[in-house]
Amino acid sequence: MANRRPEGDRHGDSVTTSILPTALPDGADEAPASVEPPDAEGHNIRGRRTVSRGSEERAIEDDSGGRGTGGTLPFQQTISREVACSGRGLFTGEAVTLRMRPADPYSGICFVRTDQSPPIRIAARVENVTKRARRTSLRNGTVAIETVEHCLSACAGLGVDNLIIELDGNELPGLDGSCQEFVEKLRAGGIRPQEAPCEPFVIDEVVRVVDEDAELVALPPLPSQGETLEIAYDLDYGDDGPIPRQTYRVQVTPETFEANIAPARTFVLEREAEELRAAGLGLHLTYEDLLVVGRDGPIDNRLRFPDEYVRHKILDLIGDLGLFGGRIVGRIYARKSGHALNHELVRALRRAQEARQRSGLPVRPAELDIHRIQRILPHRYPFLMIDRVVEVEGSRRIVGIKNVSINEPYFQGHYPGDPIMPGVLIIEAMAQIGGVLLSQELEHKGKVAVLLSLDRVKFRRPVRPGDQLVLEAETVRVRSNTGHVRGRASVAGELAAEADIKFILTDAEAH
């Protein structure tokens, strides 16, 4: 969490590939006066947004300063033993105990609300984000977990890929407003490599999200950078703002993160603190618990760094990038961004990742061809909505393909002259791929998944003849006779539909 930028946190409204930041000095306490994007000649010109790709690479390389590669972590990591901490939620003030436990390879970061019966699991993925002001929160159905960004930042900063985080309340402990104690607990838990390779997502094109004068730009890494993430942030409240302009850049390794980012505390402007208290939030907090910024600086508190404010914004950004679901290699330039815009960048990077994965699908061998699919599902033409399965991650995740042809019978009436795949059939296709995923559970083989309920159904774009519909399902929960998956359907990396789907698992002989 940090204070809201002057314009307020809003969702980004565009993704383009046209802008490049200049580099900032490594860990500089005094940053240059300007961090404008350069033009094709390498000059900083506000308002100009288009540069050539060749000029982009030349401009950024000239500022690299011969930096080394930093620490590279080739394997996935978790902790060796359980660790715990307690405190009060930053917003709610409710007492909570948090426990961090080791997790298997490829399981990612998962929060568990142990105060619920049964306990509710919420994966740290951007699709689980629920809209909140001044913080990042996740939701599974009606159950939410508040203010996850500081803990996720500690995990990402130290390279912890797989972790179970249990808590007995709805908000993580705020501690001192930084993520330093989370870092100390993870260190105490014994960070260890696992026998599974880490395959980071390497940014290979410019991705930009914008909300008025706030922006985030993701760029490919420099050759000298190695498999690390570099972040540059420009915090600017204007000439009359209570915080002077601050810029900071860091190449994120466990060492640089722990020393330069983790201690930076959350902050809020004095007027915003008054608004929060008037709304009944943060009533337990004092000026010693977080940085409240008045006209003359922090009130009854002292800064840990002269530029602690911008460092905390980077801390928040690293935590939000943890919702990508894996490590990211590249460079990210941020200007005035908050949590909502951070989430938009993660969504854009996920779309770029999916588009890259889909680009080679026609030549990729099928994990399950149509004959094996028919042995799992009872559906037949014209209601079998999966052509092949191209990825299977055990019982956790699956990706399938539906090639949408103009010869589909429903296009005759839906709609003549403007054929669009019916939304209910997109949902049916997601349900079928979910059924195949559930069949990967050994104890459920010989059973079929029968649709029980749908929730959080959203349609994002039409699907037309000639589209290749990519169907994804991730397991949320499986019990002896029920299953719950989260389904997504996309075309060329663009989300078309999504839904939470629940099934009853019954004997195949009954169908």
C-alpha positions in Angstrom: 0.0 0.0 0.0 1.0 3.6 -0.5 -0.8 6.8 -0.9 -3.0 7.4 -3.9 -1.5 9.4 -6.7 -3.0 12.8 -7.2 -5.4 11.6 -9.9 -6.5 8.6 -7.9 -6.1 4.9 -8.8 -8.0 4.0 -12.0 -7.8 1.2 -14.4 -5.5 1.7 -17.4 -7.3 2.3 -20.6 -4.8 1.4 -23.4 -2.0 -0.9 -24.3 0.4 0.1 -27.0 4.0 -0.5 -28.0 5.4 2.9 -28.5 7.3 4.4 -25.6 10.7 4.1 -23.9 12.0 5.4 -20.6 15.5 6.7 -20.0 17.5 4.8 -17.4 17.9 6.1 -13.9 21.1 5.9 -11.8 21.4 2.7 -9.8 20.1 3.3 -6.3 20.7 7.0 -6.7 19.6 9.2 -3.8 19.7 12.2 -6.2 18.1 11.3 -9.4 18.2 13.4 -12.6 15.7 16.2 -13.0 14.2 14.5 -16.0 13.2 11.0 -16.8 11.2 11.8 -19.9 10.9 9.2 -22.6 13.5 9.9 -25.3 12.7 10.5 -28.9 14.4 8.8 -31.9 17.5 10.9 -31.4 17.7 10.1 -27.7 16.3 13.5 -26.6 13.8 13.9 -23.9 10.6 15.4 -25.3 7.3 15.4 -23.3 4.3 14.5 -25.3 6.1 12.7 -28.0 5.2 9.0 -27.8 6.6 7.2 -30.9 10.2 6.0 -31.4 11.7 3.4 -33.7 12.6 0.0 -32.2 16.3 0.4 -33.2 16.4 3.8 -31.5 14.8 2.3 -28.4 17.5 -0.2 -28.0 20.3 2.3 -28.7 18.9 4.9 -26.3 18.6 2.5 -23.4 21.9 0.8 -24.0 23.8 4.1 -23.9 22.5 4.5 -20.3 23.3 1.0 -19.1 26.6 1.9 -17.5 28.0 -1.6 -17.9 25.8 -3.1 -15.2 26.4 -6.7 -14.3 23.8 -9.4 -14.4 23.1 -9.6 -10.7 21.9 -12.8 -9.0 20.2 -15.4 -11.2 18.0 -18.1 -9.6 17.7 -21.0 -12.1 15.4 -23.2 -9.9 12.1 -22.6 -8.3 12.2 -21.9 -4.6 10.2 -22.4 -1.5 11.0 -22.4 2.3 12.2 -25.3 4.4 10.0 -24.9 7.4 6.9 -23.0 8.7 7.2 -19.5 10.0 4.6 -17.2 11.5 4.0 -13.5 12.4 1.2 -11.6 14.0 -0.1 -8.1 13.9 -3.1 -5.9 13.1 -4.5 -5.3 9.6 -3.5 -1.9 8.2 -7.0 -0.8 7.3 -9.2 -2.9 9.6 -7.0 -3.0 12.7 -8.1 -6.6 13.3 -5.6 -8.9 15.0 -4.4 -11.7 12.6 -1.8 -14.5 12.7 -0.1 -15.4 9.4 1.7 -18.6 8.8 4.0 -19.3 5.8 4.5 -22.9 4.8 6.5 -24.8 2.1 4.7 -25.6 -1.1 5.3 -28.0 -4.0 7.0 -26.9 -7.3 4.6 -25.3 -9.8 2.0 -24.6 -7.1 2.8 -20.8 -7.0 1.8 -18.5 -4.1 -1.5 -19.4 -2.5 -3.4 -17.7 0.4 -5.6 -19.8 2.7 -8.3 -18.3 4.9 -8.2 -20.8 7.8 -10.9 -18.9 9.7 -13.4 -20.2 7.1 -15.0 -23.7 7.2 -13.8 -25.3 5.1 -10.7 -23.2 4.6 -10.8 -21.1 1.4 -7.8 -21.0 -1.0 -7.1 -18.0 -3.1 -4.2 -18.1 -5.6 -2.1 -15.0 -6.0 -3.1 -14.4 -9.6 -4.3 -11.3 -11.2 -7.6 -12.9 -12.2 -8.4 -13.1 -8.5 -8.0 -9.3 -7.9 -11.0 -7.5 -6.5 -11.2 -3.8 -6.7 -10.2 -1.9 -3.6 -8.8 1.6 -3.0 -5.2 2.1 -1.9 -4.4 -1.7 -1.7 -4.3 -5.0 -3.5 -6.9 -7.5 -2.5 -7.9 -11.0 -3.8 -11.3 -12.8 -3.8 -12.7 -16.3 -4.2 -16.4 -16.0 -4.3 -17.6 -14.0 -1.3 -14.3 -14.5 0.6 -11.6 -11.9 0.3 -8.1 -11.3 1.5 -7.0 -7.7 1.9 -3.7 -5.9 1.5 -1.5 -8.7 0.0 1.0 -6.6 -1.8 3.7 -6.3 0.9 3.9 -10.0 1.5 3.9 -10.7 -2.2 6.7 -8.2 -2.7 8.8 -10.0 -0.2 8.2 -13.3 -2.0 9.0 -11.8 -5.4 12.0 -9.9 -4.2 13.6 -12.9 -2.6 12.7 -15.3 -5.5 10.2 -17.4 -3.5 8.0 -19.1 -6.2 5.9 -21.6 -4.2 4.4 -20.8 -0.8 1.3 -21.4 1.2 0.2 -18.4 3.3 -2.4 -19.1 5.9 -4.1 -16.4 7.9 -7.0 -16.4 10.4 -8.5 -13.1 9.3 -9.4 -11.1 6.2 -6.4 -8.8 6.2 -2.7 -9.5 6.3 -0.8 -7.8 9.3 0.4 -4.4 8.4 3.5 -4.7 10.7 5.6 -1.5 10.3 4.2 -0.6 6.9 7.1 -2.1 4.9 7.8 -5.7 4.0 11.0 -6.0 6.0 9.5 -8.4 8.6 8.1 -10.6 5.8 11.6 -10.8 4.4 13.0 -11.7 7.8 10.4 -14.4 8.3 11.1 -15.9 4.8 14.8 -15.9 5.6 14.2 -17.6 8.9 12.1 -20.2 7.0 15.2 -21.2 5.1 14.7 -20.3 1.4 15.8 -23.4 -0.6 15.8 -24.4 -4.3 13.5 -27.1 -5.5 14.1 -29.8 -8.1 12.1 -27.9 -10.8 13.5 -25.4 -13.3 12.4 -21.8 -13.2 11.3 -20.6 -16.6 10.7 -16.8 -16.3 8.7 -14.8 -18.8 11.1 -12.7 -20.7 9.6 -9.5 -22.1 10.3 -9.4 -25.9 8.2 -6.4 -27.0 7.2 -3.0 -25.6 4.0 -3.1 -23.6 2.4 0.1 -22.3 -0.6 0.8 -20.2 -1.8 4.4 -19.6 -4.3 6.3 -17.4 -4.2 10.0 -18.2 -0.6 11.1 -17.1 0.1 7.9 -15.3 1.8 5.1 -17.2 3.7 1.9 -17.0 6.0 0.6 -19.8 7.5 -2.9 -20.0 10.6 -3.4 -22.2 12.9 -6.2 -23.1 16.0 -6.7 -21.0 19.4 -5.5 -21.9 22.0 -8.1 -22.8 24.0 -7.1 -19.7 21.0 -7.5 -17.4 20.8 -11.3 -17.1 17.7 -12.9 -15.9 16.6 -10.0 -13.6 13.9 -7.4 -13.5 14.8 -3.7 -13.5 12.4 -1.1 -12.3 12.6 2.7 -12.7 9.9 4.8 -11.0 9.1 8.5 -11.3 7.1 9.8 -8.4 5.8 13.3 -9.1 3.1 15.2 -7.3 3.7 18.5 -9.1 5.5 21.6 -8.0 3.0 22.3 -5.3 2.7 18.8 -4.0 3.7 17.9 -0.4 6.3 15.4 -1.7 9.1 16.6 -3.9 9.7 14.7 -7.1 11.6 11.5 -6.6 13.0 9.0 -9.0 14.7 5.7 -8.3 15.9 2.7 -10.3 16.8 -0.8 -9.0 17.9 -4.0 -10.6 15.9 -6.5 -8.4 18.0 -9.2 -6.9 17.5 -10.7 -3.4 20.4 -8.5 -2.2 19.3 -5.2 -3.7 15.7 -5.8 -2.7 16.4 -6.6 0.9 18.8 -3.7 1.4 17.1 -0.9 -0.7 13.4 -1.7 -1.1 12.1 -3.9 1.7 12.6 -1.3 4.5 10.6 1.4 2.7 7.3 2.0 4.5 3.8 2.9 3.3 2.8 6.5 3.3 -0.3 8.6 3.1 -0.9 12.3 2.8 -2.2 14.1 5.9 -5.6 14.9 4.2 -5.9 11.3 3.1 -5.3 10.0 6.6 -8.1 12.3 7.8 -10.4 10.9 5.1 -9.5 7.3 6.1 -10.3 7.9 9.8 -13.5 9.6 8.9 -14.5 6.5 7.0 -13.7 4.3 10.0 -10.4 2.9 8.6 -7.0 2.8 10.3 -8.4 4.1 13.6 -5.7 2.1 15.5 -2.8 3.7 13.7 -0.6 6.5 15.1 2.0 8.7 13.4 4.6 6.1 14.5 2.9 3.3 12.6 3.2 4.7 9.1 4.4 7.8 7.3 1.8 10.5 7.4 3.1 13.3 5.1 2.3 16.9 6.0 3.5 20.1 4.3 6.9 19.8 6.1 7.4 16.1 5.6 6.5 13.1 7.8 4.6 14.0 11.0 6.3 12.7 14.2 8.4 10.3 12.3 11.7 10.1 10.4 12.5 8.8 6.9 14.7 5.6 6.6 15.8 6.9 3.2 15.7 10.4 1.7 13.6 8.9 -1.1 11.7 6.4 0.9 8.4 7.4 -0.7 9.4 6.3 -4.3 11.1 3.2 -2.9 7.9 2.1 -1.4 6.1 2.7 -4.7 8.6 0.2 -6.2 7.9 -2.2 -3.3 4.2 -2.1 -4.1 4.8 -2.5 -7.8 7.0 -5.6 -7.2 4.2 -7.1 -5.1 1.6 -6.4 -7.7 3.8 -7.9 -10.4 3.8 -11.1 -8.2 0.2 -11.6 -9.4 1.7 -12.5 -12.8 2.2 -16.1 -11.5 5.9 -16.4 -12.3 9.1 -14.4 -12.6 9.4 -11.6 -15.1 12.7 -10.7 -16.8 12.9 -7.2 -18.4 12.7 -3.5 -17.6 9.7 -1.6 -16.3 9.3 2.2 -16.2 6.6 3.6 -14.0 5.3 7.1 -13.7 2.6 8.0 -11.1 1.2 4.4 -11.2 -0.9 2.9 -8.5 -2.3 -0.5 -7.7 -5.0 -0.4 -10.4 -2.7 0.5 -13.2 -0.1 -2.1 -11.9 -2.8 -4.7 -12.2 -3.5 -3.6 -15.8 0.1 -4.1 -16.7 0.1 -7.6 -15.3 -3.0 -8.4 -17.3 -1.3 -7.0 -20.5 1.8 -9.1 -19.8 -0.3 -12.1 -19.3 -2.0 -11.5 -22.7 1.4 -11.1 -24.3 2.5 -14.4 -22.7 -0.6 -16.2 -23.9 -0.2 -14.8 -27.4 3.3 -16.0 -27.5 2.3 -19.5 -26.3 -0.5 -19.6 -28.8 1.5 -18.5 -31.8 3.1 -21.9 -32.3 0.0 -24.0 -31.6 -0.6 -25.4 -35.1 2.7 -27.3 -35.1 2.7 -28.3 -31.4 1.9 -32.0 -30.7 -1.4 -32.6 -28.9 -1.2 -33.8 -25.3 -4.7 -35.4 -25.9 -6.0 -35.9 -29.4 -9.7 -36.1 -30.3 -9.7 -39.9 -29.8 -8.5 -39.6 -26.2 -10.8 -36.7 -25.5 -13.7 -38.8 -26.6 -12.7 -41.5 -24.1 -12.9 -38.9 -21.4 -16.0 -36.9 -22.4 -19.4 -38.4 -23.3 -20.1 -35.5 -25.8 -20.2 -36.1 -29.6 -20.8 -34.0 -32.7 -22.1 -31.4 -32.8 -21.7 -30.8 -29.1 -18.1 -31.9 -28.6 -16.4 -28.4 -28.2 -12.8 -29.4 -27.9 -10.6 -30.4 -30.9 -7.4 -31.1 -28.9 -5.6 -30.5 -25.6 -2.2 -28.9 -26.0 -1.1 -28.5 -22.4 -1.7 -30.5 -19.2 -0.1 -29.5 -15.9 -1.1 -32.6 -13.8 -4.5 -31.9 -12.2 -3.8 -28.1 -11.8 -4.1 -26.6 -15.3 -5.1 -27.5 -18.8 -5.2 -25.7 -22.2 -7.3 -26.9 -25.2 -8.3 -25.7 -28.6 -11.6 -25.2 -30.4 -11.2 -24.2 -34.1 -14.3 -22.2 -34.9 -15.5 -23.0 -38.4 -18.1 -21.2 -40.6 -19.6 -24.7 -41.0 -20.8 -24.8 -37.4 -24.6 -25.4 -37.6 -25.4 -22.6 -35.1 -24.0 -19.9 -37.4 -27.0 -20.3 -39.7 -29.2 -18.5 -37.2 -26.8 -16.7 -34.9 -26.7 -14.4 -36.7 -27.4 -14.3 -40.5 -25.0 -11.9 -42.0 -23.0 -11.4 -38.8 -22.1 -14.9 -37.4 -21.1 -14.9 -33.8 -20.5 -17.9 -31.6 -23.3 -18.1 -28.9 -22.0 -17.2 -25.5 -23.6 -20.3 -23.9 -21.5 -22.5 -26.2 -18.3 -20.7 -25.2 -19.3 -21.5 -21.6 -20.0 -25.1 -22.6 -16.5 -25.3 -24.2 -14.9 -24.0 -21.0 -17.0 -26.5 -19.0 -15.8 -29.4 -21.2 -12.1 -28.5 -20.9 -12.8 -28.2 -17.1 -14.2 -31.7 -17.2 -11.1 -33.1 -18.9 -8.9 -31.3 -16.3 -10.9 -32.9 -13.4 -10.4 -36.3 -15.1 -6.7 -36.0 -14.5 -7.3 -36.7 -10.8 -6.6 -40.4 -10.5 -9.4 -41.1 -8.1 -11.9 -39.5 -10.5 -11.0 -41.5 -13.5 -14.1 -43.5 -14.6 -16.3 -40.5 -13.7 -17.7 -37.7 -15.7 -18.1 -34.1 -14.7 -21.7 -32.8 -14.8 -22.3 -29.1 -14.7 -23.6 -27.9 -11.3 -23.4 -24.1 -11.3 -21.8 -21.1 -12.9 -20.5 -17.9 -11.2 -18.7 -14.7 -12.2 -19.5 -15.3 -15.9 -18.2 -12.5 -18.1 -18.1 -12.1 -21.9 -15.3 -9.8 -23.2 -15.3 -10.1 -27.0 -17.2 -11.9 -29.7 -15.9 -15.1 -31.2 -16.4 -15.4 -35.0 -15.8 -18.0 -37.8 -12.1 -18.5 -38.4 -11.1 -17.8 -34.8 -9.1 -20.3 -32.8 -10.7 -20.4 -29.3 -8.1 -21.2 -26.7 -9.7 -22.8 -23.6 -8.0 -22.8 -20.3 -9.1 -24.2 -16.9 -7.4 -24.1 -13.5 -8.4 -26.2 -10.6 -9.7 -24.2 -7.6 -11.0 -27.0 -5.4 -11.7 -30.8 -5.8 -13.6 -32.9 -3.3 -14.8 -36.5 -3.5 -17.9 -35.8 -5.6 -17.6 -32.1 -6.6 -15.1 -30.0 -8.5 -14.5 -26.3 -9.0 -12.5 -24.8 -11.9 -11.8 -21.4 -13.2 -12.3 -21.2 -17.0 -11.0 -18.7 -19.6 -11.5 -18.6 -23.3 -9.4 -16.3 -25.5 -8.7 -15.5 -29.1 -5.2 -14.4 -30.2 -4.3 -13.6 -26.6 -7.4 -11.5 -26.0 -9.8 -12.7 -23.4 -13.2 -13.6 -24.8 -15.0 -15.1 -21.8 -14.4 -16.3 -18.2 -16.3 -18.1 -15.6 -16.1 -20.1 -12.3 -17.6 -23.5 -13.0 -18.7 -26.2 -10.5 -19.4 -29.8 -11.3 -20.8 -32.9 -9.7 -18.6 -35.9 -10.4 -20.7 -39.0 -11.2 -20.0 -42.5 -12.5 -19.5 -42.7 -16.2 -21.7 -45.8 -16.4 -24.7 -43.6 -15.5 -24.4 -41.6 -18.7 
